[in-house]
Amino acid sequence: MKKVYIAQNPPDAHFVAGILEQYGISCEICGEDLWGARGALPLSPDTLPTVWIQDDNKIEQAEKLVRQIENKTLNANTGEKPWQCPNCGEEIEAQYTDCWQCGTSRPEETEN
């Protein structure tokens, strides 16, 4: 197992792990249990949640995906274009069905 990501919190770790698993990279989250002790423990790379991949042969692919996640350059493989929220105007990536800004659901027919 190799560590590929140090998360800022458990949801962050689960987000990254979920994307890696979508790309066929099995992973595990470690240190998540320490999150409940924050305040008593200093937040450091040793106490933050981490994402580890199980197959060391996939380290390069995993590190590339993590860099794309961090740089916000990872594109969804949906084949669809982003949609614009009819309520607040926010541009939303195609794979999402609800606006992250205001919670409005994507309309049935979207203008791409």
C-alpha positions as CSV (number, residue, x, y, z in Angstrom):
1,M,0.0,0.0,0.0
2,K,1.2,3.5,-0.8
3,K,-0.1,6.8,0.5
4,V,-1.3,9.1,-2.3
5,Y,-3.2,11.9,-0.5
6,I,-3.4,13.7,2.8
7,A,-6.9,15.1,3.2
8,Q,-8.0,18.1,5.2
9,N,-11.0,16.2,6.7
10,P,-12.8,12.9,6.3
11,P,-15.2,14.1,3.5
12,D,-12.2,15.3,1.5
13,A,-10.6,11.8,1.9
14,H,-13.8,10.1,0.8
15,F,-14.2,12.4,-2.2
16,V,-10.7,11.5,-3.5
17,A,-11.0,7.8,-2.7
18,G,-14.3,7.7,-4.6
19,I,-12.8,9.2,-7.7
20,L,-9.8,6.9,-7.5
21,E,-12.2,3.9,-7.2
22,Q,-14.2,5.2,-10.3
23,Y,-10.9,4.8,-12.2
24,G,-10.4,1.2,-11.0
25,I,-7.9,2.0,-8.2
26,S,-8.8,0.3,-4.9
27,C,-8.0,2.4,-1.9
28,E,-8.3,2.7,1.8
29,I,-8.7,5.7,4.1
30,C,-6.6,5.7,7.2
31,G,-6.6,8.1,10.2
32,E,-10.2,9.0,9.9
33,D,-10.8,8.0,13.5
34,L,-8.4,10.6,14.7
35,W,-10.6,13.3,13.3
36,G,-12.8,13.1,16.4
37,A,-9.8,13.9,18.6
38,R,-9.0,17.2,16.8
39,G,-8.4,19.9,19.3
40,A,-6.6,17.4,21.6
41,L,-4.2,16.5,18.8
42,P,-2.4,18.9,16.5
43,L,-3.5,18.8,12.8
44,S,-0.5,17.5,10.9
45,P,0.1,15.0,8.1
46,D,0.4,12.4,10.9
47,T,-3.1,13.1,12.3
48,L,-5.1,14.0,9.2
49,P,-7.0,11.4,7.2
50,T,-5.0,9.8,4.4
51,V,-5.8,7.9,1.2
52,W,-3.7,4.8,0.4
53,I,-3.9,2.7,-2.7
54,Q,-3.8,-1.1,-2.5
55,D,-2.0,-1.8,-5.7
56,D,1.4,-0.2,-5.7
57,N,1.6,-0.7,-9.5
58,K,-1.1,2.0,-9.9
59,I,0.9,4.7,-8.0
60,E,1.6,6.8,-11.1
61,Q,-2.0,6.8,-12.3
62,A,-3.3,7.5,-8.8
63,E,-0.8,10.4,-8.3
64,K,-1.8,11.9,-11.6
65,L,-5.5,11.8,-10.7
66,V,-4.8,13.3,-7.3
67,R,-2.8,16.2,-9.0
68,Q,-5.8,16.7,-11.3
69,I,-8.2,16.8,-8.4
70,E,-6.0,19.3,-6.5
71,N,-5.6,21.5,-9.6
72,K,-9.3,21.1,-10.4
73,T,-8.4,19.9,-13.9
74,L,-10.0,16.5,-13.7
75,N,-12.8,16.3,-16.3
76,A,-15.8,14.1,-15.8
77,N,-16.0,11.3,-18.4
78,T,-19.7,11.8,-19.0
79,G,-19.5,13.0,-22.6
80,E,-21.9,15.8,-21.6
81,K,-21.3,19.5,-21.3
82,P,-21.7,21.5,-18.1
83,W,-25.1,23.0,-17.4
84,Q,-26.2,26.3,-16.0
85,C,-28.3,26.5,-12.9
86,P,-31.6,28.2,-13.8
87,N,-31.9,29.7,-10.2
88,C,-28.5,31.2,-9.5
89,G,-26.6,31.0,-12.8
90,E,-23.8,28.8,-11.5
91,E,-22.1,26.6,-14.1
92,I,-22.3,22.9,-12.9
93,E,-20.3,20.0,-14.2
94,A,-22.4,17.5,-16.3
95,Q,-22.2,14.6,-13.8
96,Y,-24.0,16.6,-11.1
97,T,-27.8,16.6,-10.9
98,D,-28.1,19.5,-8.3
99,C,-26.5,22.9,-8.1
100,W,-23.8,22.9,-5.5
101,Q,-24.4,26.6,-4.8
102,C,-28.2,26.7,-4.2
103,G,-29.4,23.1,-4.4
104,T,-31.6,23.6,-7.4
105,S,-32.1,20.4,-9.5
106,R,-30.9,20.3,-13.1
107,P,-33.8,20.9,-15.5
108,E,-34.9,18.0,-17.7
109,E,-33.9,19.8,-20.9
110,T,-30.7,21.9,-20.6
111,E,-29.2,24.3,-23.0
112,N,-25.6,23.3,-23.6
